[in-house]
Amino acid sequence: MKNEEEEKRIEENNEEHEMKKIRYFSLVMKNEFHKLVLKHVFINVYPEESNE
């Protein structure tokens, strides 16, 4: 019985860890996406300034 409870706890911890990883990853991706968009906008809207 003790073993089953232990396994269940470990499984729950792993799931929680996966969720945190996924959340972190999506945050990082969103951040990168924003940087790309900003860069794109900056290059297209202010081309003379980006050439310096």
PDB file of N, CA, C and O in Angstrom:
ATOM      1  N   MET A   1       0.842  -1.199   0.000  1.00  0.00           N
ATOM      2  CA  MET A   1       0.000   0.000   0.000  1.00  0.00           C
ATOM      3  C   MET A   1       0.881   1.254   0.000  1.00  0.00           C
ATOM      4  O   MET A   1       0.651   2.195  -0.761  1.00  0.00           O
ATOM      5  N   LYS A   2       1.872   1.243   0.854  1.00  0.00           N
ATOM      6  CA  LYS A   2       2.758   2.403   0.961  1.00  0.00           C
ATOM      7  C   LYS A   2       3.408   2.716  -0.394  1.00  0.00           C
ATOM      8  O   LYS A   2       3.532   3.878  -0.783  1.00  0.00           O
ATOM      9  N   ASN A   3       3.811   1.681  -1.088  1.00  0.00           N
ATOM     10  CA  ASN A   3       4.447   1.857  -2.386  1.00  0.00           C
ATOM     11  C   ASN A   3       3.544   2.560  -3.391  1.00  0.00           C
ATOM     12  O   ASN A   3       3.990   3.441  -4.126  1.00  0.00           O
ATOM     13  N   GLU A   4       2.294   2.174  -3.419  1.00  0.00           N
ATOM     14  CA  GLU A   4       1.345   2.787  -4.352  1.00  0.00           C
ATOM     15  C   GLU A   4       1.197   4.276  -4.082  1.00  0.00           C
ATOM     16  O   GLU A   4       1.185   5.092  -5.003  1.00  0.00           O
ATOM     17  N   GLU A   5       1.084   4.610  -2.813  1.00  0.00           N
ATOM     18  CA  GLU A   5       0.952   6.025  -2.445  1.00  0.00           C
ATOM     19  C   GLU A   5       2.194   6.805  -2.876  1.00  0.00           C
ATOM     20  O   GLU A   5       2.105   7.914  -3.403  1.00  0.00           O
ATOM     21  N   GLU A   6       3.321   6.207  -2.643  1.00  0.00           N
ATOM     22  CA  GLU A   6       4.596   6.837  -3.011  1.00  0.00           C
ATOM     23  C   GLU A   6       4.647   7.068  -4.523  1.00  0.00           C
ATOM     24  O   GLU A   6       5.017   8.149  -4.981  1.00  0.00           O
ATOM     25  N   GLU A   7       4.277   6.054  -5.283  1.00  0.00           N
ATOM     26  CA  GLU A   7       4.287   6.178  -6.743  1.00  0.00           C
ATOM     27  C   GLU A   7       3.344   7.272  -7.208  1.00  0.00           C
ATOM     28  O   GLU A   7       3.665   8.049  -8.107  1.00  0.00           O
ATOM     29  N   LYS A   8       2.193   7.320  -6.591  1.00  0.00           N
ATOM     30  CA  LYS A   8       1.201   8.330  -6.963  1.00  0.00           C
ATOM     31  C   LYS A   8       1.755   9.731  -6.705  1.00  0.00           C
ATOM     32  O   LYS A   8       1.596  10.637  -7.523  1.00  0.00           O
ATOM     33  N   ARG A   9       2.400   9.889  -5.564  1.00  0.00           N
ATOM     34  CA  ARG A   9       2.976  11.180  -5.196  1.00  0.00           C
ATOM     35  C   ARG A   9       4.059  11.594  -6.199  1.00  0.00           C
ATOM     36  O   ARG A   9       4.122  12.747  -6.627  1.00  0.00           O
ATOM     37  N   ILE A  10       4.891  10.646  -6.555  1.00  0.00           N
ATOM     38  CA  ILE A  10       5.967  10.917  -7.509  1.00  0.00           C
ATOM     39  C   ILE A  10       5.370  11.315  -8.861  1.00  0.00           C
ATOM     40  O   ILE A  10       5.841  12.249  -9.510  1.00  0.00           O
ATOM     41  N   GLU A  11       4.342  10.600  -9.266  1.00  0.00           N
ATOM     42  CA  GLU A  11       3.676  10.891 -10.527  1.00  0.00           C
ATOM     43  C   GLU A  11       3.107  12.311 -10.519  1.00  0.00           C
ATOM     44  O   GLU A  11       3.260  13.051 -11.491  1.00  0.00           O
ATOM     45  N   GLU A  12       2.460  12.680  -9.436  1.00  0.00           N
ATOM     46  CA  GLU A  12       1.884  14.021  -9.323  1.00  0.00           C
ATOM     47  C   GLU A  12       2.976  15.080  -9.379  1.00  0.00           C
ATOM     48  O   GLU A  12       2.812  16.120 -10.017  1.00  0.00           O
ATOM     49  N   ASN A  13       4.080  14.812  -8.714  1.00  0.00           N
ATOM     50  CA  ASN A  13       5.203  15.752  -8.746  1.00  0.00           C
ATOM     51  C   ASN A  13       5.732  15.922 -10.162  1.00  0.00           C
ATOM     52  O   ASN A  13       6.041  17.033 -10.591  1.00  0.00           O
ATOM     53  N   ASN A  14       5.832  14.813 -10.880  1.00  0.00           N
ATOM     54  CA  ASN A  14       6.312  14.869 -12.257  1.00  0.00           C
ATOM     55  C   ASN A  14       5.377  15.686 -13.133  1.00  0.00           C
ATOM     56  O   ASN A  14       5.821  16.492 -13.950  1.00  0.00           O
ATOM     57  N   GLU A  15       4.077  15.471 -12.955  1.00  0.00           N
ATOM     58  CA  GLU A  15       3.099  16.223 -13.743  1.00  0.00           C
ATOM     59  C   GLU A  15       3.219  17.712 -13.454  1.00  0.00           C
ATOM     60  O   GLU A  15       3.188  18.538 -14.367  1.00  0.00           O
ATOM     61  N   GLU A  16       3.354  18.042 -12.189  1.00  0.00           N
ATOM     62  CA  GLU A  16       3.486  19.441 -11.796  1.00  0.00           C
ATOM     63  C   GLU A  16       4.741  20.038 -12.428  1.00  0.00           C
ATOM     64  O   GLU A  16       4.724  21.161 -12.931  1.00  0.00           O
ATOM     65  N   HIS A  17       5.807  19.282 -12.392  1.00  0.00           N
ATOM     66  CA  HIS A  17       7.070  19.725 -12.966  1.00  0.00           C
ATOM     67  C   HIS A  17       6.918  19.959 -14.469  1.00  0.00           C
ATOM     68  O   HIS A  17       7.399  20.962 -14.996  1.00  0.00           O
ATOM     69  N   GLU A  18       6.249  19.032 -15.156  1.00  0.00           N
ATOM     70  CA  GLU A  18       6.009  19.176 -16.592  1.00  0.00           C
ATOM     71  C   GLU A  18       5.224  20.450 -16.883  1.00  0.00           C
ATOM     72  O   GLU A  18       5.544  21.190 -17.814  1.00  0.00           O
ATOM     73  N   MET A  19       4.204  20.693 -16.084  1.00  0.00           N
ATOM     74  CA  MET A  19       3.383  21.886 -16.280  1.00  0.00           C
ATOM     75  C   MET A  19       4.230  23.150 -16.127  1.00  0.00           C
ATOM     76  O   MET A  19       4.099  24.094 -16.906  1.00  0.00           O
ATOM     77  N   LYS A  20       5.087  23.155 -15.126  1.00  0.00           N
ATOM     78  CA  LYS A  20       5.957  24.315 -14.911  1.00  0.00           C
ATOM     79  C   LYS A  20       6.892  24.509 -16.098  1.00  0.00           C
ATOM     80  O   LYS A  20       7.107  25.632 -16.554  1.00  0.00           O
ATOM     81  N   LYS A  21       7.447  23.400 -16.596  1.00  0.00           N
ATOM     82  CA  LYS A  21       8.346  23.482 -17.744  1.00  0.00           C
ATOM     83  C   LYS A  21       7.617  24.050 -18.953  1.00  0.00           C
ATOM     84  O   LYS A  21       8.128  24.928 -19.648  1.00  0.00           O
ATOM     85  N   ILE A  22       6.418  23.536 -19.192  1.00  0.00           N
ATOM     86  CA  ILE A  22       5.625  23.982 -20.337  1.00  0.00           C
ATOM     87  C   ILE A  22       5.289  25.461 -20.202  1.00  0.00           C
ATOM     88  O   ILE A  22       5.389  26.218 -21.167  1.00  0.00           O
ATOM     89  N   ARG A  23       4.897  25.862 -19.021  1.00  0.00           N
ATOM     90  CA  ARG A  23       4.550  27.267 -18.780  1.00  0.00           C
ATOM     91  C   ARG A  23       5.770  28.150 -19.023  1.00  0.00           C
ATOM     92  O   ARG A  23       5.675  29.184 -19.685  1.00  0.00           O
ATOM     93  N   TYR A  24       6.910  27.736 -18.487  1.00  0.00           N
ATOM     94  CA  TYR A  24       8.140  28.498 -18.655  1.00  0.00           C
ATOM     95  C   TYR A  24       8.513  28.589 -20.131  1.00  0.00           C
ATOM     96  O   TYR A  24       8.874  29.653 -20.633  1.00  0.00           O
ATOM     97  N   PHE A  25       8.419  27.446 -20.817  1.00  0.00           N
ATOM     98  CA  PHE A  25       8.763  27.390 -22.227  1.00  0.00           C
ATOM     99  C   PHE A  25       7.877  28.332 -23.039  1.00  0.00           C
ATOM    100  O   PHE A  25       8.363  29.057 -23.907  1.00  0.00           O
ATOM    101  N   SER A  26       6.583  28.319 -22.754  1.00  0.00           N
ATOM    102  CA  SER A  26       5.674  29.188 -23.508  1.00  0.00           C
ATOM    103  C   SER A  26       5.970  30.663 -23.221  1.00  0.00           C
ATOM    104  O   SER A  26       5.845  31.510 -24.106  1.00  0.00           O
ATOM    105  N   LEU A  27       6.359  30.961 -21.988  1.00  0.00           N
ATOM    106  CA  LEU A  27       6.733  32.342 -21.658  1.00  0.00           C
ATOM    107  C   LEU A  27       7.954  32.771 -22.459  1.00  0.00           C
ATOM    108  O   LEU A  27       7.994  33.869 -23.015  1.00  0.00           O
ATOM    109  N   VAL A  28       8.937  31.898 -22.510  1.00  0.00           N
ATOM    110  CA  VAL A  28      10.164  32.194 -23.247  1.00  0.00           C
ATOM    111  C   VAL A  28       9.849  32.394 -24.728  1.00  0.00           C
ATOM    112  O   VAL A  28      10.336  33.333 -25.356  1.00  0.00           O
ATOM    113  N   MET A  29       9.027  31.497 -25.276  1.00  0.00           N
ATOM    114  CA  MET A  29       8.669  31.600 -26.685  1.00  0.00           C
ATOM    115  C   MET A  29       7.926  32.905 -26.972  1.00  0.00           C
ATOM    116  O   MET A  29       8.177  33.566 -27.980  1.00  0.00           O
ATOM    117  N   LYS A  30       7.021  33.261 -26.084  1.00  0.00           N
ATOM    118  CA  LYS A  30       6.256  34.497 -26.258  1.00  0.00           C
ATOM    119  C   LYS A  30       7.223  35.676 -26.269  1.00  0.00           C
ATOM    120  O   LYS A  30       7.106  36.590 -27.086  1.00  0.00           O
ATOM    121  N   ASN A  31       8.168  35.635 -25.353  1.00  0.00           N
ATOM    122  CA  ASN A  31       9.165  36.686 -25.246  1.00  0.00           C
ATOM    123  C   ASN A  31       9.976  36.799 -26.542  1.00  0.00           C
ATOM    124  O   ASN A  31      10.176  37.897 -27.061  1.00  0.00           O
ATOM    125  N   GLU A  32      10.437  35.663 -27.054  1.00  0.00           N
ATOM    126  CA  GLU A  32      11.209  35.645 -28.294  1.00  0.00           C
ATOM    127  C   GLU A  32      10.370  36.175 -29.451  1.00  0.00           C
ATOM    128  O   GLU A  32      10.853  36.927 -30.297  1.00  0.00           O
ATOM    129  N   PHE A  33       9.115  35.769 -29.469  1.00  0.00           N
ATOM    130  CA  PHE A  33       8.207  36.207 -30.526  1.00  0.00           C
ATOM    131  C   PHE A  33       8.066  37.730 -30.497  1.00  0.00           C
ATOM    132  O   PHE A  33       8.115  38.383 -31.539  1.00  0.00           O
ATOM    133  N   HIS A  34       7.894  38.288 -29.305  1.00  0.00           N
ATOM    134  CA  HIS A  34       7.768  39.735 -29.170  1.00  0.00           C
ATOM    135  C   HIS A  34       9.030  40.439 -29.660  1.00  0.00           C
ATOM    136  O   HIS A  34       8.954  41.470 -30.328  1.00  0.00           O
ATOM    137  N   LYS A  35      10.167  39.888 -29.331  1.00  0.00           N
ATOM    138  CA  LYS A  35      11.428  40.485 -29.785  1.00  0.00           C
ATOM    139  C   LYS A  35      11.488  40.504 -31.305  1.00  0.00           C
ATOM    140  O   LYS A  35      11.872  41.504 -31.910  1.00  0.00           O
ATOM    141  N   LEU A  36      11.103  39.381 -31.917  1.00  0.00           N
ATOM    142  CA  LEU A  36      11.122  39.298 -33.376  1.00  0.00           C
ATOM    143  C   LEU A  36      10.185  40.320 -33.996  1.00  0.00           C
ATOM    144  O   LEU A  36      10.539  41.009 -34.952  1.00  0.00           O
ATOM    145  N   VAL A  37       8.988  40.406 -33.440  1.00  0.00           N
ATOM    146  CA  VAL A  37       8.001  41.357 -33.960  1.00  0.00           C
ATOM    147  C   VAL A  37       8.528  42.781 -33.827  1.00  0.00           C
ATOM    148  O   VAL A  37       8.442  43.575 -34.764  1.00  0.00           O
ATOM    149  N   LEU A  38       9.068  43.093 -32.665  1.00  0.00           N
ATOM    150  CA  LEU A  38       9.600  44.439 -32.447  1.00  0.00           C
ATOM    151  C   LEU A  38      10.735  44.752 -33.417  1.00  0.00           C
ATOM    152  O   LEU A  38      10.810  45.848 -33.974  1.00  0.00           O
ATOM    153  N   LYS A  39      11.597  43.791 -33.606  1.00  0.00           N
ATOM    154  CA  LYS A  39      12.717  43.953 -34.517  1.00  0.00           C
ATOM    155  C   LYS A  39      12.204  44.200 -35.937  1.00  0.00           C
ATOM    156  O   LYS A  39      12.668  45.105 -36.631  1.00  0.00           O
ATOM    157  N   HIS A  40      11.252  43.389 -36.345  1.00  0.00           N
ATOM    158  CA  HIS A  40      10.644  43.486 -37.666  1.00  0.00           C
ATOM    159  C   HIS A  40      10.018  44.871 -37.864  1.00  0.00           C
ATOM    160  O   HIS A  40      10.244  45.527 -38.881  1.00  0.00           O
ATOM    161  N   VAL A  41       9.239  45.299 -36.884  1.00  0.00           N
ATOM    162  CA  VAL A  41       8.577  46.605 -36.946  1.00  0.00           C
ATOM    163  C   VAL A  41       9.627  47.707 -37.003  1.00  0.00           C
ATOM    164  O   VAL A  41       9.523  48.638 -37.803  1.00  0.00           O
ATOM    165  N   PHE A  42      10.626  47.594 -36.159  1.00  0.00           N
ATOM    166  CA  PHE A  42      11.662  48.616 -36.109  1.00  0.00           C
ATOM    167  C   PHE A  42      12.385  48.737 -37.452  1.00  0.00           C
ATOM    168  O   PHE A  42      12.609  49.844 -37.942  1.00  0.00           O
ATOM    169  N   ILE A  43      12.744  47.615 -38.036  1.00  0.00           N
ATOM    170  CA  ILE A  43      13.464  47.609 -39.313  1.00  0.00           C
ATOM    171  C   ILE A  43      12.586  48.173 -40.424  1.00  0.00           C
ATOM    172  O   ILE A  43      13.070  48.912 -41.281  1.00  0.00           O
ATOM    173  N   ASN A  44      11.314  47.834 -40.416  1.00  0.00           N
ATOM    174  CA  ASN A  44      10.427  48.301 -41.486  1.00  0.00           C
ATOM    175  C   ASN A  44       9.938  49.730 -41.310  1.00  0.00           C
ATOM    176  O   ASN A  44       9.743  50.449 -42.290  1.00  0.00           O
ATOM    177  N   VAL A  45       9.742  50.138 -40.075  1.00  0.00           N
ATOM    178  CA  VAL A  45       9.187  51.465 -39.829  1.00  0.00           C
ATOM    179  C   VAL A  45      10.291  52.519 -39.778  1.00  0.00           C
ATOM    180  O   VAL A  45      10.102  53.648 -40.231  1.00  0.00           O
ATOM    181  N   TYR A  46      11.433  52.145 -39.228  1.00  0.00           N
ATOM    182  CA  TYR A  46      12.536  53.108 -39.125  1.00  0.00           C
ATOM    183  C   TYR A  46      13.779  52.552 -39.810  1.00  0.00           C
ATOM    184  O   TYR A  46      14.785  52.300 -39.147  1.00  0.00           O
ATOM    185  N   PRO A  47      13.729  52.360 -41.109  1.00  0.00           N
ATOM    186  CA  PRO A  47      14.896  51.732 -41.767  1.00  0.00           C
ATOM    187  C   PRO A  47      16.171  52.570 -41.671  1.00  0.00           C
ATOM    188  O   PRO A  47      17.264  52.021 -41.539  1.00  0.00           O
ATOM    189  N   GLU A  48      16.036  53.890 -41.737  1.00  0.00           N
ATOM    190  CA  GLU A  48      17.235  54.730 -41.702  1.00  0.00           C
ATOM    191  C   GLU A  48      17.943  54.660 -40.358  1.00  0.00           C
ATOM    192  O   GLU A  48      19.167  54.777 -40.294  1.00  0.00           O
ATOM    193  N   GLU A  49      17.179  54.469 -39.274  1.00  0.00           N
ATOM    194  CA  GLU A  49      17.796  54.403 -37.943  1.00  0.00           C
ATOM    195  C   GLU A  49      18.501  53.076 -37.696  1.00  0.00           C
ATOM    196  O   GLU A  49      19.499  53.028 -36.977  1.00  0.00           O
ATOM    197  N   SER A  50      17.994  52.009 -38.280  1.00  0.00           N
ATOM    198  CA  SER A  50      18.581  50.692 -38.017  1.00  0.00           C
ATOM    199  C   SER A  50      19.862  50.467 -38.815  1.00  0.00           C
ATOM    200  O   SER A  50      20.586  49.504 -38.565  1.00  0.00           O
ATOM    201  N   ASN A  51      20.143  51.339 -39.765  1.00  0.00           N
ATOM    202  CA  ASN A  51      21.335  51.161 -40.589  1.00  0.00           C
ATOM    203  C   ASN A  51      22.599  51.706 -39.948  1.00  0.00           C
ATOM    204  O   ASN A  51      23.700  51.429 -40.423  1.00  0.00           O
ATOM    205  N   GLU A  52      22.462  52.455 -38.905  1.00  0.00           N
ATOM    206  CA  GLU A  52      23.645  53.050 -38.273  1.00  0.00           C
ATOM    207  C   GLU A  52      24.573  52.014 -37.688  1.00  0.00           C
ATOM    208  O   GLU A  52      25.611  52.362 -37.124  1.00  0.00           O
TER     209      GLU A  52
END
